[in-house]
Amino acid sequence: MVIFCQQCSRTGTIDEYVYAGKRVRLRCPYCSHEFVFSLPEHGAVGREEGSDRSRVPDPAAAKPLDTEAYQGLILEAKRIARLIISEIKLYNQDKIEKIESRKEILEMLKTDLTRGKEHYDHRIAGKLPVLPDYFNETVDEILLAGKS
């Protein structure tokens, strides 16, 4: 679902299925404006009632993601993937140095990589509908660099 900041009018997305029926406190990544967003079960969308909180327009009427916002989300996806893979590499550095085969490294770190991928998908999948798999690209770039 596309949402937008009432203060700076920048757009973003939120996974409506994950947060259906919940109130979510959001912070705009561009202007740091905080607001509470409600996603009722039946699909009606609105902001919490309060002094400066007004109703949000129908999501269909919201502006689509602009190129700058889309590029920002791509950078965030790449950053999160690098962070997860770098931590896996850091905590398993001794084991990785001893193994020469890419296949053996992937087998040895299968559990860590699976959990890392789940975390990556949870953080990124709801924000961008279609993405290249930056997680697997980062595994090749950072974790398997120099291995045959």
C-alpha positions as CSV (number, residue, x, y, z in Angstrom):
1,M,0.0,0.0,0.0
2,V,1.3,3.4,-0.9
3,I,1.3,6.0,1.9
4,F,2.7,9.5,2.0
5,C,4.0,11.9,4.6
6,Q,1.6,14.8,5.3
7,Q,4.5,17.1,6.1
8,C,6.8,16.6,3.1
9,S,4.5,14.7,0.7
10,R,7.0,12.1,0.0
11,T,5.6,8.6,-0.7
12,G,6.5,5.2,0.6
13,T,4.9,1.8,0.9
14,I,3.7,-0.4,3.8
15,D,2.7,-4.1,3.7
16,E,-1.0,-3.9,4.3
17,Y,-1.3,-7.7,4.9
18,V,1.3,-7.7,7.7
19,Y,-0.2,-4.7,9.5
20,A,-3.9,-5.2,8.8
21,G,-6.0,-4.3,11.8
22,K,-3.1,-2.6,13.6
23,R,-1.9,0.8,14.5
24,V,1.6,1.6,13.3
25,R,3.8,4.4,14.4
26,L,5.8,5.6,11.4
27,R,8.6,8.0,10.9
28,C,9.2,9.6,7.5
29,P,12.8,8.7,6.4
30,Y,13.1,12.1,4.6
31,C,11.8,14.7,7.1
32,S,11.6,12.5,10.3
33,H,8.0,13.5,10.8
34,E,6.2,10.9,13.1
35,F,2.6,9.9,12.8
36,V,0.4,7.0,13.7
37,F,-1.2,5.1,10.8
38,S,-4.2,2.7,11.2
39,L,-4.9,-0.2,8.9
40,P,-8.3,-1.7,9.8
41,E,-9.2,-5.3,8.9
42,H,-11.7,-4.4,6.2
43,G,-9.2,-2.3,4.2
44,A,-10.3,1.2,5.1
45,V,-7.2,3.3,5.8
46,G,-6.9,6.3,8.0
47,R,-4.7,8.2,10.4
48,E,-5.4,8.2,14.1
49,E,-7.6,11.0,15.4
50,G,-5.8,13.7,17.2
51,S,-4.8,17.3,17.2
52,D,-2.8,17.4,14.0
53,R,-3.7,14.1,12.6
54,S,-6.2,14.2,9.7
55,R,-7.6,11.5,7.5
56,V,-5.4,10.1,4.8
57,P,-6.8,10.1,1.3
58,D,-7.7,6.8,-0.5
59,P,-4.5,4.9,-1.3
60,A,-5.6,4.8,-5.0
61,A,-5.4,8.6,-5.1
62,A,-1.9,8.7,-3.5
63,K,1.0,9.7,-5.7
64,P,3.1,6.8,-7.1
65,L,6.7,6.4,-5.8
66,D,8.9,8.9,-7.5
67,T,12.3,8.0,-8.9
68,E,14.2,9.4,-6.0
69,A,12.2,7.5,-3.4
70,Y,12.5,4.3,-5.4
71,Q,16.3,4.7,-5.6
72,G,16.4,5.3,-1.9
73,L,14.6,2.1,-1.3
74,I,17.0,0.2,-3.6
75,L,19.9,1.7,-1.6
76,E,18.3,0.6,1.6
77,A,17.8,-3.0,0.3
78,K,21.5,-3.2,-0.7
79,R,22.6,-1.7,2.6
80,I,20.6,-4.2,4.6
81,A,21.9,-7.1,2.5
82,R,25.5,-6.0,3.0
83,L,24.9,-5.6,6.8
84,I,23.5,-9.1,7.2
85,I,26.2,-10.8,5.0
86,S,29.0,-8.9,6.6
87,E,27.9,-10.0,10.1
88,I,27.7,-13.6,9.0
89,K,31.2,-13.4,7.5
90,L,32.5,-11.7,10.6
91,Y,31.2,-14.3,13.0
92,N,32.4,-17.2,10.8
93,Q,35.6,-15.7,9.6
94,D,37.9,-18.6,10.8
95,K,35.8,-21.3,9.2
96,I,35.5,-19.4,5.9
97,E,39.2,-18.9,5.6
98,K,39.9,-22.6,5.9
99,I,37.4,-23.7,3.2
100,E,38.2,-23.1,-0.5
101,S,35.0,-24.4,-2.1
102,R,31.9,-22.1,-2.5
103,K,29.7,-25.1,-2.1
104,E,31.1,-26.1,1.2
105,I,30.8,-22.5,2.6
106,L,27.2,-22.3,1.5
107,E,26.5,-25.7,3.1
108,M,28.3,-24.8,6.4
109,L,26.4,-21.4,6.6
110,K,23.1,-22.7,5.4
111,T,21.2,-22.0,8.6
112,D,22.7,-18.5,9.0
113,L,22.0,-17.6,5.4
114,T,18.4,-18.8,5.6
115,R,17.7,-16.7,8.7
116,G,19.5,-13.8,7.1
117,K,17.4,-14.1,3.9
118,E,14.2,-14.3,6.0
119,H,15.1,-11.2,7.9
120,Y,16.0,-9.4,4.6
121,D,12.7,-10.4,3.0
122,H,10.8,-9.2,6.1
123,R,12.4,-5.8,6.0
124,I,12.4,-5.3,2.2
125,A,9.7,-7.4,0.5
126,G,6.8,-5.1,1.6
127,K,8.6,-1.9,0.5
128,L,9.3,-2.7,-3.1
129,P,7.1,-4.9,-5.2
130,V,9.8,-6.1,-7.7
131,L,13.4,-6.2,-6.9
132,P,16.5,-8.0,-8.1
133,D,17.7,-10.4,-5.4
134,Y,20.3,-8.1,-3.8
135,F,20.7,-10.6,-1.0
136,N,22.1,-13.3,-3.2
137,E,24.2,-10.8,-5.1
138,T,25.7,-9.7,-1.8
139,V,26.5,-13.3,-0.8
140,D,28.5,-13.7,-4.0
141,E,30.2,-10.3,-3.6
142,I,31.1,-10.4,0.0
143,L,31.0,-13.9,1.4
144,L,32.2,-15.9,-1.6
145,A,34.7,-13.4,-3.0
146,G,37.9,-15.2,-4.1
147,K,36.5,-18.7,-3.6
148,S,36.3,-21.1,-6.5
